[in-house]
């Protein structure tokens, strides 16, 4: 997995905050030039940006597969978490001043060989694995940090199935499972 230095971590958090500030002022995210940054910040890596106000979730947007570089994805997802998360109204200037920002930089998803839910539960590593469930046109993921709120394997999977719109009981035909790890920033 990626190991960032403390200055690189700080730079990514500052970039996320700057993109949100840019959004408040200009209605869009920053567009950083990856060439202005050192390795490994120019690598194509998937990232989720999580926003909290007074320890409560205020937005979380990201991707499970890389499309752009880490700096580009960080700026875009920070803006989207602040202004486009459908669970929340757009962030206000007053909220911005009290905002806590964290990043989860994902490893590439690893497909799992799973025959049913019981098999998945046996394979999961609580506190380590992020999980993607998909079948048909439904798909959802939980970051590894969600284990803090849902430490029980069965409840973790049940809530992820609910998030994806699957019935809480049973195992949909053709269910595909992938796991990943994340470096928290």
N, C-alpha and C positions, 0 to 999 in steps of 0.2 A: 504494500500500500504506500501511498504518497506520504512523505514526511516533510512537512513545511517547517521553515525556521520561524522563530517568533516574529521577526520583522515581516516576513511574507504573510503570516497570519494577520498581523495588524493591518497590513496593506489591503488585504481582501476585505476585512471588516470595514476599513475606511472607505473602500471603493463601494461597498454595499450602501453605506450611509450616504455617501456623496450621490449615488444614483437616485436614492429616495429624495434627497434634497433637491436634486435636479428635476425630478418629477414634480415636486411641489411648485417649483418656480416656472417650469417650462412644459409640463404636461407629457414628458417622455423620459425614458432612461438615458443615462450616460452611454456613450458608444466608445469605450476605450479601444485604443489601437494595441493589439497584442504585442506588436514589435517594441512598444515602450516598456515592456515588462521582461523580467528575467525568467529563465526556466526555473521551476516547473509551472509557472503561472500561465505560460503560453500553451500548455498541453490541452488537448481536447479531453475534458473531464466533466462528468455530470455533477451538478451541485443542487442542493436544496437550500433555500434561504428561509429561516424561521424568524418571525417577529413576535415579540412579547411586550405587553404593557402590564406592569405590576404582576409579573409572573403568569399572566393569562395569555393564551394564544391570541395573536392579532392578525396573523397571516402566515401562510407557508406555501411556497410555490417552488417547484424544481422539476428536474427531469431525471429519469433513471438511466438514460443512455446519453453520452456526450454528443452534442451537435456542434458546439463552438468551443472556443478555448475557455479555460477556467475563469479568466478575467471577464470575458464577454458574457458568459453564463451568469456569473455573480452579479454583474450590473443589471442584466435583463431580469433575472429572477428576483432580485431585491426590489426593483421597481414593481414587478408583477405581484409580489407578496404584499406590497403596500397599497396598491391601487386596483388590482384585478382579481384578488382572491374572492370568489363568489360568495363566500360565507360571511364577508365583512363589507361594510361601506368603505369607500376610499379613505386612506389615512389623512388626518388633518395636521396642520402645522403644530398645533398644541400637543398632539400625540407624539409627533416626531421628536420633540425635545425629551420625552421620557421613554423612548423606544430602546429595547434590548434586542440586539441582532445576533443570531448565530448561524453558522453555515455547517452543512454536512456534505463533505466531498465523498462521492460514492466510488467504490470499486466497480469494475464491470460486473453486471449481473451474471450469476452462474446458474444455469438451468439445473433443477433438481429432478431426480428420478423418484417420483412419488406415485404410489398406487391408490392411496386413499388418505383421508384426513388423519387417521391414526398413524400412518406411516410418516406423514409430514410432521406431526407433533413429536415423534421420536427423533427426527433429524434436526429439528430447530435448535439453535443455540441461543437461549435467552440472553439479552444484553449485548449480543454480538451481531446477530443476523438482522438485516432489513429484509423484508419479504414482499414479493410481487406475486399476486394471484391474477390469473386471467383465463377467461373462457368466453368464446363468442366475441361480442363487442364490449364486454365488461372487463375492466382492469382497475386494480388499486394497489397501492403500496403503503407500508408502514416503515418508517425509518427505524434504525436500531434504537434510537432514543425513546421510542414509544414504549419499549419494555419497562421504562421507569414508571409509567402510568398503568401498564397492563403486564405485570410480571408472570402471570399464569399463561402457559402455552395455549391451552384450549381457549381461554378468553381472548388472547391476542389474535388467534386465527378467526374466532367467531366475530370479533369486531371488525377485522379486515374484510371478511366476507360481507358483513353488513355494509361497510363503506363502498364496496364494489357493487352492491345491489344483489348479491346472491342470498338465497335463503340461509338462515343461521344454522339450520340442520341439513344434513345431507351433503353430498359431494357432486357438484355439477359435472356432467359428462365433458370430457376434453379439458378439464382443469389443468393448466400449466402453472408451475411454481418455479420461481427463481429467487435466489438470495444474493445479498451483497453485504459488504461491510461499509462503514463510513468513518472518515476522519472528521472529528468535530473541531470547529474553529469558533 
